[in-house]
């Protein structure tokens, strides 16, 4: 799972929007089995959006029958 995360600059607190993308790959053959993307609106905190992104991706994989 790749998750780009912004930072704070100049001592000023900023809201940051988050997104995540993931892919499940067949290790033996190297082929991509499943991919997903999720995004969360701008927030002043990180824990809630990151948790929501992980839950959305895992729920999508479950709904698709990946596991």
TALIN-V42234 format. One record per residue. N is the residue number from 0. D_LAST is the distance of its C-alpha to the last C-alpha in Angstrom with 2 decimals. Layout:
# TALIN-V42234
N,D_LAST  N,D_LAST
This chain:
# TALIN-V42234
0,16.38  1,20.00  2,21.89  3,25.60  4,27.63  5,31.27  6,33.99  7,37.20  8,40.43  9,44.08  10,43.49  11,42.44  12,39.26  13,37.26  14,34.30  15,31.42  16,28.70  17,25.29  18,22.58  19,19.44  20,17.77  21,14.83  22,13.50  23,10.98  24,13.24  25,13.38  26,15.77  27,17.64  28,18.49  29,18.33  30,16.92  31,14.91  32,11.57  33,11.03  34,13.48  35,14.28  36,17.44  37,18.55  38,22.07  39,24.06  40,27.79  41,30.46  42,30.80  43,33.15  44,30.48  45,27.36  46,25.32  47,24.56  48,23.60  49,21.43  50,19.56  51,19.22  52,17.93  53,15.18  54,14.20  55,14.45  56,12.26  57,9.39  58,10.05  59,10.25  60,6.89  61,5.61  62,8.67  63,8.18  64,5.37  65,3.81  66,0.00
